[in-house]
Amino acid sequence: MTMIRKVEQTIRKYSMLEKGDRVVVALSGGADSCALLGALAALAPPWRLELIAAHFNHGLRGEESDGDEAFCRSLAGKTGLVFATQKLAETAIPAGLSPEDYLRRERFRFLDRTAEDYRANKIALGHHRDDQAETFLINMIRGSGLDGLKGFLPVRENRYIRPLIGVSREEILGFLRERGAGFREDASNSEGIYLRNRVRLDLIPFLREKFNPQMEQTLARTAEIIRRDDSFIDECVRKVLCLPHIRKEENEISFSASSVLSLHDALVYRVLKSLLEGLAAGEGGFSFSHLQALAGLLKESRTGKRLSLPHGIAARREYDRVILTAEPEESSPRYEYPLMIPGEVEVRERRMIFSIRREKEVPVNLKDRSAFFFDGDKIREPLVVRNRREGDRFEPLGTKGSQKIKKLFMDRKIPRRERGRIALLADRESVIWIENMHFSERVKVTPETKNLLVLEVRPKTAGRRPAQENI
């Protein structure tokens, strides 16, 4: 069976596509993504697909990364496809995030924006059967439950699709050889510092040689079985969450301990995890030890027993009921100070002084972390220094499109109690600067900038008042 036929079978099996769909194809330049693009391009005429090739340049490998982008641009041109790309402007990894996690999130943001820009309803990813086997083993090594062992989903959110999920790496390489198609090799894929590489290069070959010659196929099939069972358990959990003994209010959930404990053990932990994630607005970070501690509280008969959990969530026992409460995200009072250009203002809640002035050119000392530069002609006055408001959006430097600041804070793992304190600079259109994080793509300085604004932020010194304070 040809690879294209296998891909089409997978598409039909999981209802990944409908005729006439517009699809963003994630194109890294590696063998997997090139094969994905080739297979979908071959299926495009009979399925009436419109394809957009999308390449995210993370910039970590310098000229090699730029070479990947040039290769992908050329490949898209040869295939007659629209090509979208973005280069990550900042390569510094935020505190609390692994490099892999940070780059994965930035890549998905780019793919989502590309789909929005081109009105595409599907995003195709190049994960294949052997990736699935590796993911199964990695999550098993880390002690994951069913949620991790089910691996990649063939279809996620009815938007992200993986047409190669039933195809092996060997089949992909054979497909590219038959077509005489080239691809880019990423040297980091052979570096032993990454767990996935060690699993691919060391563990799986060992298991294949010593235990099962069809190891990747077996593990991928096991993941598929687990996905099926996990889906059934999820449906059971959804039914439990609708029972009357579970009461949900703003920042509080309560439930009957005895009713939850009467469930099968397989459901107890899943129900508790769902309740915690719902209270934490979808944030993760609840480990097995957290769930175990909460399950222990359910078995505790003593009224008044309390437990502290991540994301500002507290649990307490009141007779048969367990009450989960989350501290409000905006625990700090609102503040807002107008900032004239030029001008200076003291933000009393932060004990900080903000000043802004015009300059003819960017000062030489670009390492000064207290100074920030904007294109004044792109700013829509008036300016205000304030904390976050519900619905605030932001355009991170080096990206197209905006995202909610709340989502940005969640991605950066900013504690809920701290989010209301962080200072923002906004004009009448949007937020243009976030304390210790980002400033906006919309107002960035370019070679064409003629009206340079310099924002300086410094701590308030006791006994000193701003030279000019805006009231």
Buried (B, 14 or more C-beta within 10 A) or exposed (E): EEBBEBBBEBBEEBEBBEEEBBBBBBBBBBBBBBBBBBBBBBBBEEBEBBBBBBBBBBBEBEEBBEBBBBBBBEBBEEBEBBBBBBBBEEEEBBEEBEEEEBBEBBBBBBBBBBBEBBEBBBBBBBBBBBBBBBBBBBBEEEEBBBEBBBBBBBBEEEBBBBBBBBBBBEBBBBBBEEEEBEBBEBEEEEEEEBBBBBBBBEBBEEBBEEEEEEBBBBBBBBBBEBBEEBEEBEEBBEEBBEEEBBEEEEEEBBBBBEBBEEBEEEBBBBBBBBBBBBBBEEBEEBEEEBBEBBBEBBEEEEEEBEBEBBBBBEBBBEEBBBBBBBBEBBEBEEBEBBBEBEBBBBBEBBEBBBBBEEEEEEEEEEEEEEBBBBBBEBBEEEBBBBBBEEEBBBBBBBBBBBBBBBBBBBBBBBEBBEBBBBBBBBBEEBBBBBBEBBBBBBBBBEEEBEBBBBBBBEEBEEEEEBEEEBE
